[in-house]
Amino acid sequence: MTLHGKTLFITGASRGIGLAIGRRAGALGANVVIAAKTVEAHPKLPGTIHSAAAEIEAAGGRALALQVDIRDEAAVGAAVARARDHFGGIDVLVNNASAISLTDTPNTPGRRFDLMFGVNVRGTFVCTQACLPALVESARAGRSPHVLTLSPPLNMDAKWFAPHVAYTMAKYGMSLCVLGHAEEFRGHGIAVNALWPRTVIQTAALQMIPGIEPAMCRTPEIMADAACAILETDPRAPGASGNFFIDEQVLRGRGVTDFDRYSVVPGSRALLPDLFLD
């Protein structure tokens, strides 16, 4: 399987892990739809849909920048229609967009709760629903469709809920979509999987987490390489769907042994495990 000539619809791809996946896919010859909100540069959050498109095209891919709030069902539907018209279809959906607030119950305002559930859970469901007809068409054409969601394995240990119950529920809502859609779409030949990092990844979201130093982090490129490795597998192969992959395990399974190149500070022994992993 190869991503060359395939079309990826990536939510939240104007920066961070989503952009890294888009760049890597572009380097492999893919078409990338950047479905994100940012059209003007923010002083604290670098990157827009247009700068992302430029980076993906510089890497060798083709890009379509679409301003989309994935909480808006009509906007998502319109974006999917434009993507299909522009590239002739959609072969891969990457549910990357996510909102975070690592706050306890007294310090999580209702509007922040609604934002996390709107982006993480509703956004993942609505985007998957909107892309499904195109993914079914991709399967019928033998183009190996995938849905890849950036969410954690389902771990019911209370320690992952107590400090930030709202965020945990919102991320697990994404994971529950993976669990259910993998089985629901199996007959169509669409693989549905989750991907989560072994360690903390250096992205703009780290501004929400005090005390995280660069030496504790890996770069988004490890997630991009793992994502593309998953997306280049045959979705009808045994065990190809319904998995909760960890980036490092995916790459080790493909023979990668040098992980130091993914460290923000090469040689660091202070890498911090990500949330939800024992």
SEVOMI-395702 format. One line per 3 residues: their letters; for each residue z, y, x of C-alpha. Coordinates in Angstrom, 1 decimal. Layout:
N
A> Z/Y/X  ... $
This chain:
278
MTL> 0.0/0.0/0.0  -0.6/3.6/1.2  0.1/7.1/-0.2 $
HGK> -3.3/8.3/1.0  -5.1/9.9/-2.0  -2.1/9.3/-4.3 $
TLF> -0.5/12.2/-6.3  3.2/12.8/-6.2  5.0/15.0/-8.7 $
ITG> 8.2/16.1/-6.9  10.9/18.1/-8.7  12.9/20.7/-6.7 $
ASR> 10.4/20.4/-3.8  10.5/24.1/-2.7  13.2/23.2/0.0 $
GIG> 15.4/20.5/1.4  14.9/16.8/0.8  12.2/17.4/-1.8 $
LAI> 10.1/19.5/0.6  10.6/17.0/3.4  9.3/14.2/1.2 $
GRR> 6.3/16.4/0.2  5.5/17.2/3.9  5.7/13.5/4.9 $
AGA> 3.6/12.4/2.0  1.1/15.2/2.8  0.9/14.0/6.3 $
LGA> 0.0/10.5/4.9  -2.9/12.1/2.9  -1.2/12.5/-0.4 $
NVV> -1.6/15.2/-3.1  1.8/16.8/-3.9  2.8/18.7/-7.0 $
IAA> 5.7/21.0/-6.2  7.6/21.4/-9.5  10.4/23.9/-8.9 $
KTV> 11.8/27.3/-10.0  11.6/29.5/-7.0  8.6/31.8/-6.7 $
EAH> 10.2/34.6/-4.7  12.3/34.1/-1.6  16.0/34.3/-2.0 $
PKL> 18.2/35.8/0.8  20.5/32.7/0.9  18.0/30.0/-0.1 $
PGT> 14.8/30.0/1.9  11.7/28.5/0.5  9.5/29.0/-2.5 $
IHS> 6.9/26.8/-4.3  4.2/28.7/-2.4  5.7/28.3/1.0 $
AAA> 6.3/24.6/0.3  2.6/24.3/-0.7  1.6/25.9/2.6 $
EIE> 3.8/23.5/4.6  2.4/20.5/2.8  -1.2/21.5/3.3 $
AAG> -0.5/22.3/7.0  0.8/18.7/7.3  -2.6/17.4/6.0 $
GRA> -2.0/17.0/2.3  -3.2/18.9/-0.8  -0.6/20.8/-2.9 $
LAL> -0.3/22.3/-6.3  2.6/24.8/-6.7  4.0/25.0/-10.3 $
QVD> 6.9/27.0/-11.4  9.0/24.7/-13.6  12.5/24.7/-15.0 $
IRD> 12.9/21.0/-15.6  15.5/21.6/-18.3  12.6/23.0/-20.4 $
EAA> 10.8/20.1/-22.1  7.7/22.2/-23.0  7.5/23.6/-19.5 $
VGA> 7.7/20.1/-18.0  5.0/18.8/-20.3  2.7/21.7/-19.4 $
AVA> 3.2/21.1/-15.7  2.5/17.4/-16.0  -0.7/18.2/-17.9 $
RAR> -1.8/20.7/-15.2  -1.1/18.2/-12.5  -3.1/15.5/-14.2 $
DHF> -6.0/17.9/-14.8  -5.9/19.2/-11.2  -5.6/15.9/-9.3 $
GGI> -6.9/13.5/-11.9  -3.6/11.7/-12.5  0.0/11.2/-11.3 $
DVL> 1.0/8.1/-9.3  4.5/8.9/-8.2  7.4/10.8/-9.7 $
VNN> 10.2/11.9/-7.4  13.3/13.1/-9.3  14.8/15.2/-6.6 $
ASA> 16.0/18.3/-8.4  19.8/18.4/-8.7  22.6/20.8/-9.3 $
ISL> 26.0/20.4/-7.6  29.5/21.7/-8.0  32.3/19.7/-6.3 $
TDT> 35.0/21.2/-8.5  37.9/19.7/-10.4  38.2/19.9/-14.2 $
PNT> 40.1/23.2/-14.4  37.6/24.9/-12.0  34.4/23.7/-13.7 $
PGR> 33.2/26.3/-16.2  31.3/25.0/-19.2  28.1/26.7/-18.0 $
RFD> 28.3/24.9/-14.7  28.9/21.6/-16.5  25.8/22.3/-18.7 $
LMF> 23.7/23.2/-15.6  24.5/19.9/-13.9  23.8/17.8/-16.9 $
GVN> 20.8/19.9/-17.8  19.2/19.5/-14.4  20.4/16.2/-13.2 $
VRG> 20.5/14.1/-16.4  18.2/15.8/-18.9  15.8/16.9/-16.2 $
TFV> 15.4/13.4/-14.8  14.9/11.9/-18.3  12.5/14.6/-19.5 $
CTQ> 10.4/14.4/-16.3  10.2/10.6/-16.4  9.3/10.7/-20.1 $
ACL> 6.6/13.3/-19.5  5.1/11.5/-16.5  5.2/8.0/-18.1 $
PAL> 1.7/8.1/-19.7  0.2/9.1/-16.4  2.1/6.4/-14.5 $
VES> 0.9/3.8/-17.0  -2.6/4.9/-16.4  -2.0/4.6/-12.7 $
ARA> -0.8/1.1/-13.1  -3.8/0.1/-15.1  -6.0/1.5/-12.4 $
GRS> -4.1/-0.5/-9.8  -2.7/2.5/-8.0  0.8/1.3/-7.6 $
PHV> 3.0/3.8/-9.5  6.6/4.5/-8.7  9.5/6.6/-9.9 $
LTL> 12.0/7.4/-7.2  15.2/9.2/-8.1  17.6/10.7/-5.6 $
SPP> 20.9/9.4/-6.9  23.7/7.2/-5.7  24.6/3.5/-6.3 $
LNM> 26.9/3.2/-9.4  30.4/2.9/-8.0  33.1/2.8/-10.6 $
DAK> 36.0/3.5/-8.2  38.1/6.3/-9.7  38.3/8.0/-6.4 $
WFA> 34.7/9.1/-6.8  35.4/10.7/-10.2  38.8/12.4/-9.9 $
PHV> 37.9/15.2/-7.5  34.7/16.3/-9.3  34.4/14.3/-12.5 $
AYT> 31.6/16.5/-14.0  29.4/16.2/-10.9  29.9/12.5/-10.6 $
MAK> 29.0/11.9/-14.2  25.9/14.1/-13.8  24.7/12.2/-10.7 $
YGM> 25.5/8.8/-12.3  23.5/9.9/-15.3  20.5/10.0/-13.0 $
SLC> 21.4/6.5/-11.7  21.7/5.2/-15.2  18.2/6.4/-15.9 $
VLG> 17.1/4.3/-12.9  18.9/1.2/-14.1  17.5/1.5/-17.6 $
HAE> 14.0/2.6/-16.8  13.5/0.0/-14.1  13.8/-2.7/-16.8 $
EFR> 12.1/-0.7/-19.5  9.0/-0.1/-17.4  8.8/-3.4/-15.6 $
GHG> 6.1/-4.7/-18.0  3.9/-1.8/-17.1  4.1/-2.5/-13.4 $
IAV> 5.9/0.7/-12.6  8.6/0.5/-9.9  11.8/2.6/-10.6 $
NAL> 14.3/2.9/-7.8  17.0/5.2/-6.5  17.5/6.5/-2.9 $
WPR> 20.7/8.0/-1.4  21.6/9.0/2.1  24.1/7.1/4.3 $
TVI> 25.3/10.4/5.8  25.5/14.0/4.6  22.1/15.7/4.9 $
QTA> 21.8/19.3/6.1  20.3/21.2/3.1  21.0/24.4/1.3 $
ALQ> 23.4/22.5/-1.0  25.9/22.3/1.8  26.7/25.9/1.1 $
MIP> 28.6/24.4/-1.8  30.8/22.2/0.5  33.1/24.1/2.8 $
GIE> 33.9/22.6/6.2  30.7/20.7/6.8  29.4/21.3/10.4 $
PAM> 25.8/20.6/11.6  27.1/17.8/13.9  28.2/15.9/10.8 $
CRT> 24.7/15.8/9.3  21.3/14.3/9.6  18.1/16.1/8.8 $
PEI> 16.1/15.6/5.5  13.4/13.8/7.5  15.4/10.5/7.3 $
MAD> 15.2/10.7/3.5  11.5/11.6/3.6  10.7/8.6/5.9 $
AAC> 12.7/6.2/3.7  11.2/7.6/0.5  7.7/7.1/1.7 $
AIL> 8.5/3.6/3.0  9.6/2.7/-0.6  6.7/4.4/-2.2 $
ETD> 4.2/2.5/-0.1  5.5/-0.9/-1.4  3.8/-2.9/-4.1 $
PRA> 5.6/-2.1/-7.4  4.9/-5.6/-8.8  6.3/-7.4/-5.8 $
PGA> 9.5/-9.4/-6.3  12.5/-7.2/-6.0  10.5/-4.0/-5.8 $
SGN> 12.2/-2.3/-8.8  15.7/-1.6/-9.9  17.1/-1.0/-6.5 $
FFI> 19.7/1.6/-5.3  18.4/2.1/-1.7  20.3/3.7/1.2 $
DEQ> 18.0/5.6/3.6  19.3/3.9/6.8  19.1/0.4/5.3 $
VLR> 15.5/1.0/4.2  14.4/2.1/7.7  16.3/-0.6/9.5 $
GRG> 14.5/-3.1/7.3  11.3/-1.7/8.6  12.2/-2.0/12.2 $
VTD> 13.6/1.5/12.9  16.4/1.4/15.5  16.5/5.0/16.8 $
FDR> 18.5/7.1/14.3  19.6/9.7/16.8  16.4/11.5/16.2 $
YSV> 17.5/12.2/12.7  20.8/13.9/13.7  21.0/17.6/13.5 $
VPG> 22.9/17.5/16.7  21.5/14.6/18.8  24.1/12.3/20.2 $
SRA> 26.7/13.4/17.6  29.4/10.8/16.8  30.8/12.9/14.0 $
LLP> 28.3/11.9/11.2  30.0/12.2/7.8  29.3/9.5/5.2 $
DLF> 27.9/10.8/2.0  29.7/10.7/-1.4  29.9/7.6/-3.5 $
LD> 29.6/5.2/-0.5  32.5/3.0/0.5 $
